[in-house]
Amino acid sequence: MDTNVVDAQLMARMFLAGAKNLESKKEWINELNVFPVPDGDTGTNMTLTIMSAAQEVRQVSPLTVELVSKAISSGSLRGARGNSGVILSQLFRGCSKIWRNETEITPENTVAAFQKAVETAYKAVMKPKEGTILTVAKGGAQRAKELVEANPKISLETLLRETIKSMEEVLDKTPDMLPVLKEAGVVDSGGQGLVQIMKGLLNGYLGIEEIEPEEEEIRRYAYRVEFILKNKEHISVEDRLSFVKFLEEAGGNCAAIRCDTGLKIYLNTDDPGAVLTSALNYGYLSRIHVINNTERPDYPLHLFEKEELENAMQDPEADLENEIAPAETEGEELPEESSGSFLNKTHKEVGFIAVSIGSGLGDIFRDLGADYLIEGGQTMNPSTQDIMTAVDHVDADTIFILPNNKNIILAAQQAQNLISGKKIIVVPTKTIPQGITALINYLPDKSPEENEAAMREEIRSVKTVELTYAVRDTKIQDTTIHSGDIMGVGDHGIMAAGKEIDDTAIASLEKMVDDQSELISVYFGSERSAQDAELLAGRIRKSFPNCEVEVSSGGQPIYYYIISVE
């Protein structure tokens, strides 16, 4: 490039190129997940975060460095998903603090922006770990500073190239900083995502065009979502057709087939939460499956043409006799970009928001007093905006948020910092059982502060293991795992691995139950029956006779069982 400065137009183009490069690499980044679970989602979370910002950048008018900077910051903050997405949004926020005061971007203020980005991101994380995206960002910022100090007239191209080179060197060292990365044979996925963004920025600066797919059909979406929709008789034809249109826009490779109990829908999408939430407006859902697309899905089904899908939607035949309707969503209008359901809209002094997926788990949280459920969890982390939207629709002076997943806590805390007018308390529940325990221990006659302290104390006694399958061969924590093996994923890593679900569950519990344990709770997922769960419960009672065992339907996808010990 002849110029050594970047104006607003080029800045926007560079940012969009960075977002595009990340999106093209998201599946590869997902596969860097340390644990071989079927929901590794760092690449997806970072992509959805940066795409939220990209959407705002495209709407900026007039184009100024200040307005582009603000769009990048606000869009990424609200669209942040997962820990990696929140940290990425904080890096962008830090850059914006510098660039929003500039009329053009230079090597000098780029160094200042990178330094502020690292400072801001580190402050956003309570216990930052080295060997992560933070370390990669810090290494790049430090190298950029050294380059400009050594040569104040350095070109932007050289600055970017050398900074990226340094970031890649730091990325390659992340396994030496985090033993779990070395054992799994991967580098940090968040750091890799940041490197891909930087490479895209350089491509945008140089005017290098990305090669577009020849056909839309070869685009790869992050998830495949499957469910059975049982039509509500009162839904009009027009509304059903609007759902067909939504499905067309929400993803690709939509397939549908009429079955005995309703309409079975298959769809590739980047936002399964939005699809499931919209579907609730048109019928009752059952047999929900959300699958991470680590490989290109194979569809043996006939793909419906639009007219055929419309006809299937219009078929009112449904066996609703044994169906439970969603929790009081009928007639409610959900806000845009929301993936949740209303449970209570009357004014209260204290309200509760819980993140959960699965009809059974939703019923449990509703019965315990949750006012709003955000559909999501391990497979689909809700964004900061999703959480803010939920807060907007809970009419309470004080609102407790239960993330129920360690990868959602940062997004909830970020929402907390962006909300005014209501007192927001984020209880750092890392699992569904912790969220249930927190709600059980809420006492109306205590102050919010006293309840928060009590909840935090009680959730410490809850141990959790989740049973799922491995998507690749690996060795982690001295455990050799083969693709298709059953894994018990605990609070701090793999508890056990084996060929059979129940055997792995018992092996996991043997490492969790001690002399102080009193209660074992079993929540069975969408792929297990009540009979399956009772058979497992019988084995648990026999193996741990001093513990009470409770069995509940969770309905969660991907995880056969979620089991807690208290």
C-alpha positions, 0 to 999 in steps of 0.5 A: 500500500502507498498510504501509511494511514487508514481512513474510515472507509478502509478501516471498515473494509479491513474490519469486515475482512477480518470478520470474514476470515474468522467466519471461514475458519470457524469450524477449524477453530471449533475443532481445537476444543480441548475436550472432544465434546460435540459442542466445541464452539469457540470459533462459532462464538467468536464469529457470532460476536464479530458478525454482530459488530460487522452488522453495525459497521455496515450501517454506519453513515457517514463513515468516520473513524469515530463512528466505525470505532463505536459501531465495532465496540457496541456491536461486539459488546452486545453480540458477545457469546461465550468467554472467547466472544466476551474477551474479543469484545473487550479487545475491540472496546479497548481499541475503540477507546483510542480510535474514536478520538482519531480521524485516521489510523496510523502506526502510532495510534495503532500501538496505543489501541493495541495496548489499551485493548489488552489492558481492557480485556485483562481487566474484564476477566477476574482470574486471567490465565496465560496461554489463552487469547489474552496472552496472544493479544498481549504478545502482539501488542508488545511486539507492535510497540517495540516495532514503532519505538525502533522505527517511528516511520514503519509502514502499516503493512510491515507493522501488521505483518510483524505483529501477526508473526509475533502473535503466531509465535506466542500462539505456538507456545500456548501448549507450554503455558497450559498443560491441558493444551499440550496433552490434547495436542492443540493450541489455544482456540481463542488465540487462533481465532484472534490471529485469523482476524488479524490476518483478515485485517491485513488482507483488507488493508492490502485489498486482497479479495477472498475467494467466494464459494461457488454455490451457497449450498457449500456454506458450512453452518455451525450447527444442525438442529433437529426437532419435531414440531406439533402444530397448534391448531390456532396458528393461521396459514399465514403464520405458518408460511412466515415460519417457513420463510424464517427457516429459509433465512435462518440457515441452509439445507432445510429438510422436513418430513411428516411423521406420526407425531408431527413435522420433523424438521432438520436445519443447518444454522448458526443460531439454533436458539433462535430457530427453536424459540421461533418454532415455539410460536408455531407449535409444541417441540419434542425430540430436540437435537442440536449437533455441532457440524464437525463434518459436512452433514449427510442428508439422506432425506428428500429436501422439500421444495418451499411449496412442499414444506408449506404444505407440510406446515399446513397439515393440522394433524397432531397427537397433542394428548400427552403433550405439555405446552411451553410455559405460558408463551402462548400469545406472548410476543418475544422480542427480536434477537431473543431466545427465551420464554416468558414465565412471569410478567407481573411486577415483583421486587425480585425476579429470576432469569435462568439459562436452560435448554430442554423442556424438563429443565425448563419446567423445573426452573419455572416451578422454582420461580424463574420469571424468564428462561433464556434458551441456551447452554453448552451448545448455544451460548446466549449473547450479552444482548439476549441476556439484556433483552431478558432483563428488559422483560422481567418487571422487577427491581432486583434481578438474579441471573443464573448463567448455569454454564461457565462459558456464559458467566462473562456474558452475563457479567458484561450485560450486568455492566451495561444495564442501568435502572435495575439491580442485577446480581449474577450468581456464577452458576457453572452447571444446571444443578448449581442453578437449581440449588441456587433457586432452591436456597433463595429465601424471600425474607432475606435481602438480595445481598444475603441471598446472593451470599447464601446462593454462592455458598450453597453452589460450592457443594454441588458437584456435576458430571455430564454424560456425552460422546467424544467426537474425536480421538484424544488423550487428556488427563491420562485418559485415552479417548476414542471417537464415539466413546462415552465421556463423563465431563465433570467440573474440572475435566474428564471424570471417566470414559468408556463404551457404555453410558451407564458404566461411565456414569457409575465410574464418574460417580465413584470419583465424586461421591464421598462420606459427606454426599447425601443426594444424587440427582439425575436429569435425563436428556432427550435421547434417554427414556424414563425407563433408561433413567430408572435403570441407571438410578437402580444401579446408582442406589445399589452402588451408593446406598447411603445417598438418596437418588432423585430422577427428573426429565431434563430433555436436554440435547447432546448430554445423555445425563446431567448428574449432580452430587450434593 
